[in-house]
Amino acid sequence: ALKPLSDIISCPETINGAIDLEDAETDAEEILRTFILTEDLEKHLLTVLNDLQEERGGTYWLQGEFGSGKSHVLATL
């Protein structure tokens, strides 16, 4: 039987659903605390971070529906 989502995950009551990229400078700890890193996203972030470390340029495409966490990903970077 399928479990309700609330039995699998929990979200802090204080979670801010909308991240403004300027918040990365003032509220970095909260952004990182509420960030959920999936295996696929970890691979993509490691690619970007490796390119930065190697001082390689690159182009990256971030696409998703409204509310899917695009700003959260960018603020985390």
MOPAC internal coordinates of N, CA, C and O (Angstrom, degrees):
PM7 1SCF
backbone

  N    0.0000 0     0.00 0     0.00 0    0    0    0
  C    1.4541 1     0.00 0     0.00 0    1    0    0
  C    1.5312 1   109.14 1     0.00 0    2    1    0
  O    1.2310 1   120.88 1   -33.79 1    3    2    1
  N    1.2963 1   115.93 1   146.21 1    3    2    1
  C    1.4589 1   121.07 1   178.34 1    5    3    2
  C    1.5159 1   110.60 1   -78.15 1    6    5    3
  O    1.2310 1   121.41 1   -42.76 1    7    6    5
  N    1.3287 1   114.90 1   137.24 1    7    6    5
  C    1.4540 1   120.50 1   177.59 1    9    7    6
  C    1.5252 1   109.14 1   -88.48 1   10    9    7
  O    1.2310 1   120.37 1   -31.06 1   11   10    9
  N    1.3204 1   116.90 1   148.94 1   11   10    9
  C    1.4641 1   119.25 1   172.68 1   13   11   10
  C    1.5214 1   109.48 1   -63.32 1   14   13   11
  O    1.2310 1   120.36 1   -32.49 1   15   14   13
  N    1.3033 1   116.92 1   147.51 1   15   14   13
  C    1.4539 1   121.91 1  -179.71 1   17   15   14
  C    1.5246 1   111.27 1   -56.41 1   18   17   15
  O    1.2310 1   120.34 1   145.08 1   19   18   17
  N    1.3225 1   116.96 1   -34.92 1   19   18   17
  C    1.4721 1   120.71 1  -179.80 1   21   19   18
  C    1.5275 1   112.54 1   -65.73 1   22   21   19
  O    1.2310 1   119.57 1   161.90 1   23   22   21
  N    1.3282 1   118.43 1   -18.10 1   23   22   21
  C    1.4618 1   121.80 1   175.74 1   25   23   22
  C    1.5265 1   111.87 1   -83.67 1   26   25   23
  O    1.2310 1   120.53 1   164.95 1   27   26   25
  N    1.3218 1   116.60 1   -15.05 1   27   26   25
  C    1.4592 1   121.36 1  -175.33 1   29   27   26
  C    1.5150 1   112.21 1  -101.84 1   30   29   27
  O    1.2310 1   120.24 1   140.25 1   31   30   29
  N    1.3334 1   117.15 1   -39.75 1   31   30   29
  C    1.4632 1   121.03 1  -178.43 1   33   31   30
  C    1.5225 1   109.71 1  -129.93 1   34   33   31
  O    1.2310 1   121.64 1   -17.12 1   35   34   33
  N    1.3083 1   114.47 1   162.88 1   35   34   33
  C    1.4626 1   119.34 1   172.89 1   37   35   34
  C    1.5221 1   107.70 1  -136.17 1   38   37   35
  O    1.2310 1   120.94 1   -35.13 1   39   38   37
  N    1.2967 1   115.81 1   144.87 1   39   38   37
  C    1.4557 1   121.80 1   178.48 1   41   39   38
  C    1.5190 1   108.44 1  -117.69 1   42   41   39
  O    1.2310 1   120.97 1   -44.29 1   43   42   41
  N    1.3283 1   115.74 1   135.71 1   43   42   41
  C    1.4634 1   117.99 1   176.18 1   45   43   42
  C    1.5228 1   110.45 1   -60.73 1   46   45   43
  O    1.2310 1   120.60 1   -36.08 1   47   46   45
  N    1.3149 1   116.46 1   143.92 1   47   46   45
  C    1.4600 1   119.80 1  -179.67 1   49   47   46
  C    1.5201 1   111.73 1   -65.86 1   50   49   47
  O    1.2310 1   120.58 1   156.91 1   51   50   49
  N    1.3244 1   116.49 1   -23.09 1   51   50   49
  C    1.4596 1   120.66 1  -176.64 1   53   51   50
  C    1.5262 1   112.78 1   -91.71 1   54   53   51
  O    1.2310 1   120.20 1  -171.18 1   55   54   53
  N    1.3241 1   117.22 1     8.82 1   55   54   53
  C    1.4610 1   119.40 1  -176.62 1   57   55   54
  C    1.5264 1   111.00 1   -64.18 1   58   57   55
  O    1.2310 1   121.26 1   -44.09 1   59   58   57
  N    1.3114 1   115.20 1   135.91 1   59   58   57
  C    1.4616 1   121.42 1   177.71 1   61   59   58
  C    1.5189 1   107.45 1   -97.19 1   62   61   59
  O    1.2310 1   120.06 1   -65.38 1   63   62   61
  N    1.3043 1   117.48 1   114.62 1   63   62   61
  C    1.4564 1   121.29 1  -177.33 1   65   63   62
  C    1.5139 1   113.58 1   -71.27 1   66   65   63
  O    1.2310 1   119.94 1   159.76 1   67   66   65
  N    1.3127 1   117.72 1   -20.24 1   67   66   65
  C    1.4629 1   120.92 1  -179.19 1   69   67   66
  C    1.5215 1   109.01 1  -115.15 1   70   69   67
  O    1.2310 1   120.91 1   -57.54 1   71   70   69
  N    1.3077 1   115.86 1   122.46 1   71   70   69
  C    1.4597 1   121.59 1   179.47 1   73   71   70
  C    1.5245 1   108.35 1  -106.44 1   74   73   71
  O    1.2310 1   120.92 1   -53.48 1   75   74   73
  N    1.3020 1   115.85 1   126.52 1   75   74   73
  C    1.4580 1   121.85 1   172.84 1   77   75   74
  C    1.5204 1   106.04 1   -95.58 1   78   77   75
  O    1.2310 1   119.54 1   -47.54 1   79   78   77
  N    1.3285 1   118.49 1   132.46 1   79   78   77
  C    1.4584 1   120.10 1  -176.17 1   81   79   78
  C    1.5201 1   112.46 1   -57.78 1   82   81   79
  O    1.2310 1   119.57 1   153.62 1   83   82   81
  N    1.3200 1   118.43 1   -26.38 1   83   82   81
  C    1.4645 1   120.76 1   176.14 1   85   83   82
  C    1.5305 1   111.35 1   -66.81 1   86   85   83
  O    1.2310 1   120.19 1   158.05 1   87   86   85
  N    1.3362 1   117.24 1   -21.95 1   87   86   85
  C    1.4617 1   121.21 1   177.96 1   89   87   86
  C    1.5282 1   111.65 1   -64.81 1   90   89   87
  O    1.2310 1   120.13 1   158.02 1   91   90   89
  N    1.3241 1   117.36 1   -21.98 1   91   90   89
  C    1.4645 1   120.54 1  -179.33 1   93   91   90
  C    1.5205 1   111.11 1   -61.70 1   94   93   91
  O    1.2310 1   120.27 1   152.04 1   95   94   93
  N    1.3078 1   117.10 1   -27.96 1   95   94   93
  C    1.4597 1   120.38 1   179.66 1   97   95   94
  C    1.5224 1   112.28 1   -84.38 1   98   97   95
  O    1.2310 1   119.98 1   150.16 1   99   98   97
  N    1.3129 1   117.64 1   -29.84 1   99   98   97
  C    1.4626 1   120.38 1  -174.53 1  101   99   98
  C    1.5230 1   113.94 1  -104.90 1  102  101   99
  O    1.2310 1   119.88 1   159.12 1  103  102  101
  N    1.3234 1   117.84 1   -20.88 1  103  102  101
  C    1.4652 1   120.83 1  -174.84 1  105  103  102
  C    1.5231 1   111.35 1  -136.29 1  106  105  103
  O    1.2310 1   120.36 1  -140.44 1  107  106  105
  N    1.3291 1   116.92 1    39.56 1  107  106  105
  C    1.4664 1   121.92 1  -174.67 1  109  107  106
  C    1.5296 1   112.18 1   -58.69 1  110  109  107
  O    1.2310 1   120.37 1   138.15 1  111  110  109
  N    1.3247 1   116.89 1   -41.85 1  111  110  109
  C    1.4677 1   120.00 1  -177.74 1  113  111  110
  C    1.5280 1   111.43 1   -60.86 1  114  113  111
  O    1.2310 1   120.10 1   136.52 1  115  114  113
  N    1.3100 1   117.40 1   -43.48 1  115  114  113
  C    1.4716 1   121.30 1   179.64 1  117  115  114
  C    1.5254 1   110.73 1   -67.05 1  118  117  115
  O    1.2310 1   120.19 1   139.83 1  119  118  117
  N    1.3159 1   117.25 1   -40.17 1  119  118  117
  C    1.4697 1   120.61 1   179.08 1  121  119  118
  C    1.5254 1   109.59 1   -61.54 1  122  121  119
  O    1.2310 1   120.08 1   133.27 1  123  122  121
  N    1.3123 1   117.45 1   -46.73 1  123  122  121
  C    1.4676 1   120.64 1   179.92 1  125  123  122
  C    1.5259 1   111.58 1   -66.74 1  126  125  123
  O    1.2310 1   120.31 1   144.16 1  127  126  125
  N    1.3295 1   117.01 1   -35.84 1  127  126  125
  C    1.4705 1   120.65 1  -179.57 1  129  127  126
  C    1.5259 1   111.84 1   -64.46 1  130  129  127
  O    1.2310 1   120.50 1   146.99 1  131  130  129
  N    1.3159 1   116.64 1   -33.01 1  131  130  129
  C    1.4642 1   120.42 1  -176.27 1  133  131  130
  C    1.5199 1   113.37 1   -98.68 1  134  133  131
  O    1.2310 1   120.27 1  -176.93 1  135  134  133
  N    1.3264 1   117.09 1     3.07 1  135  134  133
  C    1.4618 1   121.16 1  -178.05 1  137  135  134
  C    1.5231 1   109.99 1   -81.77 1  138  137  135
  O    1.2310 1   120.39 1   -48.29 1  139  138  137
  N    1.3093 1   116.86 1   131.71 1  139  138  137
  C    1.4602 1   121.93 1   178.33 1  141  139  138
  C    1.5232 1   107.54 1  -107.05 1  142  141  139
  O    1.2310 1   120.88 1   -64.99 1  143  142  141
  N    1.3162 1   115.92 1   115.01 1  143  142  141
  C    1.4568 1   122.01 1  -176.46 1  145  143  142
  C    1.5207 1   109.21 1   -96.71 1  146  145  143
  O    1.2310 1   120.87 1   -67.67 1  147  146  145
  N    1.3319 1   115.93 1   112.33 1  147  146  145
  C    1.4568 1   120.42 1   176.72 1  149  147  146
  C    1.5320 1   108.78 1   -88.45 1  150  149  147
  O    1.2310 1   120.59 1   -14.80 1  151  150  149
  N    1.3036 1   116.47 1   165.20 1  151  150  149
  C    1.4611 1   121.15 1   179.95 1  153  151  150
  C    1.5327 1   111.26 1   -60.46 1  154  153  151
  O    1.2310 1   120.32 1   135.39 1  155  154  153
  N    1.3298 1   116.99 1   -44.61 1  155  154  153
  C    1.4699 1   120.36 1   179.16 1  157  155  154
  C    1.5208 1   111.60 1   -63.67 1  158  157  155
  O    1.2310 1   120.55 1   135.67 1  159  158  157
  N    1.3181 1   116.55 1   -44.33 1  159  158  157
  C    1.4601 1   120.12 1  -179.39 1  161  159  158
  C    1.5205 1   110.81 1   -65.32 1  162  161  159
  O    1.2310 1   120.30 1   142.66 1  163  162  161
  N    1.3222 1   117.02 1   -37.34 1  163  162  161
  C    1.4607 1   120.21 1   177.65 1  165  163  162
  C    1.5364 1   110.63 1   -58.88 1  166  165  163
  O    1.2310 1   120.17 1   136.61 1  167  166  165
  N    1.3199 1   117.28 1   -43.39 1  167  166  165
  C    1.4677 1   120.93 1   178.57 1  169  167  166
  C    1.5244 1   110.96 1   -60.34 1  170  169  167
  O    1.2310 1   120.54 1   135.97 1  171  170  169
  N    1.3159 1   116.57 1   -44.03 1  171  170  169
  C    1.4708 1   120.45 1  -179.15 1  173  171  170
  C    1.5316 1   111.26 1   -66.73 1  174  173  171
  O    1.2310 1   120.57 1   136.25 1  175  174  173
  N    1.3189 1   116.52 1   -43.75 1  175  174  173
  C    1.4651 1   119.80 1   179.18 1  177  175  174
  C    1.5251 1   111.41 1   -64.00 1  178  177  175
  O    1.2310 1   120.21 1   140.96 1  179  178  177
  N    1.3210 1   117.20 1   -39.04 1  179  178  177
  C    1.4640 1   120.34 1   177.68 1  181  179  178
  C    1.5296 1   111.18 1   -63.44 1  182  181  179
  O    1.2310 1   120.10 1   144.15 1  183  182  181
  N    1.3179 1   117.42 1   -35.85 1  183  182  181
  C    1.4644 1   121.10 1   176.34 1  185  183  182
  C    1.5249 1   110.36 1   -61.53 1  186  185  183
  O    1.2310 1   120.70 1   131.55 1  187  186  185
  N    1.3298 1   116.26 1   -48.45 1  187  186  185
  C    1.4675 1   120.71 1   179.80 1  189  187  186
  C    1.5271 1   110.57 1   -63.19 1  190  189  187
  O    1.2310 1   120.18 1   132.09 1  191  190  189
  N    1.3190 1   117.26 1   -47.91 1  191  190  189
  C    1.4600 1   120.80 1  -178.23 1  193  191  190
  C    1.5278 1   111.84 1   -64.47 1  194  193  191
  O    1.2310 1   120.26 1   142.68 1  195  194  193
  N    1.3228 1   117.11 1   -37.32 1  195  194  193
  C    1.4616 1   120.43 1   177.00 1  197  195  194
  C    1.5248 1   110.33 1   -64.66 1  198  197  195
  O    1.2310 1   120.22 1   137.64 1  199  198  197
  N    1.3224 1   117.19 1   -42.36 1  199  198  197
  C    1.4656 1   120.45 1   177.66 1  201  199  198
  C    1.5291 1   110.70 1   -61.43 1  202  201  199
  O    1.2310 1   120.21 1   139.48 1  203  202  201
  N    1.3142 1   117.20 1   -40.52 1  203  202  201
  C    1.4648 1   120.51 1   177.79 1  205  203  202
  C    1.5265 1   110.92 1   -64.40 1  206  205  203
  O    1.2310 1   120.88 1   135.42 1  207  206  205
  N    1.3209 1   115.93 1   -44.58 1  207  206  205
  C    1.4643 1   120.37 1  -179.38 1  209  207  206
  C    1.5310 1   111.04 1   -62.78 1  210  209  207
  O    1.2310 1   120.36 1   142.02 1  211  210  209
  N    1.3163 1   116.91 1   -37.98 1  211  210  209
  C    1.4610 1   121.88 1  -179.49 1  213  211  210
  C    1.5337 1   111.80 1   -83.51 1  214  213  211
  O    1.2310 1   121.10 1  -178.86 1  215  214  213
  N    1.3429 1   115.50 1     1.14 1  215  214  213
  C    1.4707 1   122.25 1  -178.29 1  217  215  214
  C    1.5218 1   111.70 1    56.00 1  218  217  215
  O    1.2310 1   121.59 1  -139.23 1  219  218  217
  N    1.3359 1   114.56 1    40.77 1  219  218  217
  C    1.4641 1   122.31 1   176.16 1  221  219  218
  C    1.5139 1   108.36 1  -100.84 1  222  221  219
  O    1.2310 1   121.04 1   -42.44 1  223  222  221
  N    1.2974 1   115.61 1   137.56 1  223  222  221
  C    1.4586 1   119.57 1   174.47 1  225  223  222
  C    1.5117 1   109.76 1   -77.86 1  226  225  223
  O    1.2310 1   120.94 1   -15.13 1  227  226  225
  N    1.2939 1   115.81 1   164.87 1  227  226  225
  C    1.4549 1   119.46 1   178.35 1  229  227  226
  C    1.5056 1   110.64 1  -173.73 1  230  229  227
  O    1.2310 1   121.45 1   -14.56 1  231  230  229
  N    1.2960 1   114.84 1   165.44 1  231  230  229
  C    1.4561 1   121.71 1   175.66 1  233  231  230
  C    1.5185 1   107.40 1  -121.04 1  234  233  231
  O    1.2310 1   120.58 1   -46.13 1  235  234  233
  N    1.3100 1   116.50 1   133.87 1  235  234  233
  C    1.4606 1   121.46 1  -177.01 1  237  235  234
  C    1.5225 1   108.60 1  -129.40 1  238  237  235
  O    1.2310 1   120.72 1   -40.68 1  239  238  237
  N    1.2942 1   116.22 1   139.32 1  239  238  237
  C    1.4594 1   122.30 1  -178.10 1  241  239  238
  C    1.5170 1   108.64 1  -112.74 1  242  241  239
  O    1.2310 1   120.74 1   -55.01 1  243  242  241
  N    1.3245 1   116.19 1   124.99 1  243  242  241
  C    1.4580 1   122.05 1   178.70 1  245  243  242
  C    1.5203 1   107.38 1  -118.45 1  246  245  243
  O    1.2310 1   120.58 1   -65.70 1  247  246  245
  N    1.3155 1   116.50 1   114.30 1  247  246  245
  C    1.4573 1   121.18 1  -175.89 1  249  247  246
  C    1.5170 1   109.47 1  -130.51 1  250  249  247
  O    1.2310 1   120.76 1   -39.79 1  251  250  249
  N    1.3058 1   116.15 1   140.21 1  251  250  249
  C    1.4582 1   120.81 1   177.01 1  253  251  250
  C    1.5128 1   110.65 1  -176.20 1  254  253  251
  O    1.2310 1   121.41 1   -16.05 1  255  254  253
  N    1.2962 1   114.90 1   163.95 1  255  254  253
  C    1.4555 1   121.62 1   178.90 1  257  255  254
  C    1.5236 1   110.34 1   -70.72 1  258  257  255
  O    1.2310 1   120.89 1   -16.95 1  259  258  257
  N    1.3263 1   115.90 1   163.05 1  259  258  257
  C    1.4643 1   121.43 1   175.69 1  261  259  258
  C    1.5245 1   108.71 1   -55.21 1  262  261  259
  O    1.2310 1   120.79 1   -50.56 1  263  262  261
  N    1.3212 1   116.10 1   129.44 1  263  262  261
  C    1.4547 1   120.43 1   177.80 1  265  263  262
  C    1.5156 1   115.01 1    84.72 1  266  265  263
  O    1.2310 1   120.29 1  -172.83 1  267  266  265
  N    1.3336 1   117.04 1     7.17 1  267  266  265
  C    1.4697 1   118.92 1  -177.10 1  269  267  266
  C    1.5252 1   113.57 1   -84.58 1  270  269  267
  O    1.2310 1   119.69 1   171.14 1  271  270  269
  N    1.3519 1   118.20 1    -8.86 1  271  270  269
  C    1.4540 1   120.54 1   174.80 1  273  271  270
  C    1.5182 1   116.02 1   107.29 1  274  273  271
  O    1.2310 1   120.16 1  -163.23 1  275  274  273
  N    1.3175 1   117.31 1    16.77 1  275  274  273
  C    1.4744 1   120.46 1  -179.36 1  277  275  274
  C    1.5232 1   111.39 1   -59.59 1  278  277  275
  O    1.2310 1   119.66 1   132.60 1  279  278  277
  N    1.3020 1   118.26 1   -47.40 1  279  278  277
  C    1.4742 1   121.31 1  -179.74 1  281  279  278
  C    1.5265 1   110.54 1   -66.27 1  282  281  279
  O    1.2310 1   120.17 1   145.87 1  283  282  281
  N    1.3139 1   117.29 1   -34.13 1  283  282  281
  C    1.4616 1   121.61 1   178.12 1  285  283  282
  C    1.5329 1   109.18 1   -63.29 1  286  285  283
  O    1.2310 1   120.37 1   136.81 1  287  286  285
  N    1.3185 1   116.89 1   -43.19 1  287  286  285
  C    1.4709 1   121.26 1   178.45 1  289  287  286
  C    1.5243 1   109.70 1   -62.06 1  290  289  287
  O    1.2310 1   120.15 1   132.38 1  291  290  289
  N    1.3133 1   117.32 1   -47.62 1  291  290  289
  C    1.4612 1   120.89 1  -178.79 1  293  291  290
  C    1.5209 1   111.98 1   -65.14 1  294  293  291
  O    1.2310 1   120.03 1   139.59 1  295  294  293
  N    1.3177 1   117.56 1   -40.41 1  295  294  293
  C    1.4573 1   120.60 1   178.35 1  297  295  294
  C    1.5343 1   110.62 1   -66.07 1  298  297  295
  O    1.2310 1   120.29 1   145.28 1  299  298  297
  N    1.3099 1   117.04 1   -34.72 1  299  298  297
  C    1.4624 1   121.32 1   177.92 1  301  299  298
  C    1.5206 1   110.60 1   -66.95 1  302  301  299
  O    1.2310 1   120.61 1   138.34 1  303  302  301
  N    1.3158 1   116.44 1   -41.66 1  303  302  301
  C    1.4731 1   119.57 1   175.90 1  305  303  302
  C    1.5032 1   110.66 1   -59.99 1  306  305  303
  O    1.2310 1   120.10 1   180.00 1  307  306  305

